[in-house]
């Protein structure tokens, strides 16, 4: 980077500097993805480090450094019924997922004002642009479950809106994969449109966060026939009306069915520790803070 560029960055407001650096990092990532062997090697090394035998020690350290707050919610939940955190945590530990109560229909309707006229794609930081989506992502019940599941204070690191087009095939539909973000992570997926098997539902493998093989960590995607052979009775297709909520350990095998009609879903990702400073969609204020649309 030239001295002139550095001088320009130094005189630019912090958020513009972050945007410029983010653009630079995104460009570098796009170039790196052209070298699939390099990308897969880096991913495999990260997987092996993440899932190594020292992981319980890492979780204990995170819980010691960032214990969960004993927080009393200052706003009502937007879910249609109450969740027993113990039941949710037991399901997440055992199955890797928990189907929660729906979001109130009024809030689902309000969220449509944000996404109704948008095209197919992925939209980041939507909790900072839509008051309705902010209330969903920061619901006090969901934050309480994340605290109980992590045993540490959760941090929201991403909040994205996915608008899937019809007959759209990509790497998320052609094979199963798994993710991880921090020592522990939790995906909160909310269907904002009704989703049946023709609308590209989320598919996951119950309990697969606890039953992987070494080879699973060394490849990007696991073929669908192999998953169906290994986990014949544990594949779950998640359908439901608009407002349906899925809490998911990101480490379970999952994919998306190809949709015959568009699907809209919001996914907020919580972690025990934040990502790098330039992580797209990162929210440094955490799940307890209030938001205003902008």
ABEGO torsion letter per residue (X at the ends): XBAAAAAAAAABBAAAAAAAAAAAAAAAAAAAAABAAAAAAAAAAAAAAAABAAAAAAAAAAAAABBBBBBBBABBBABABBBBAAAAAAAAAAAGBBBBBBBBAAAAAAAAAAAAABBBEBBBGAAAABAAAAAAAABAAAAAAAAAAAGBBBBBABBBBBBBBBGBBBAAAABBBBBBBEABBBBBBBBABBBBAAAGBBBBBBGAAABBBAAAAABABBBAAAAAAAAAAABBBBBEBBGBBBBBBAABBBBBBBBABBBBBBBBBBBABBBBAABBGBBAAEAABBBBBX
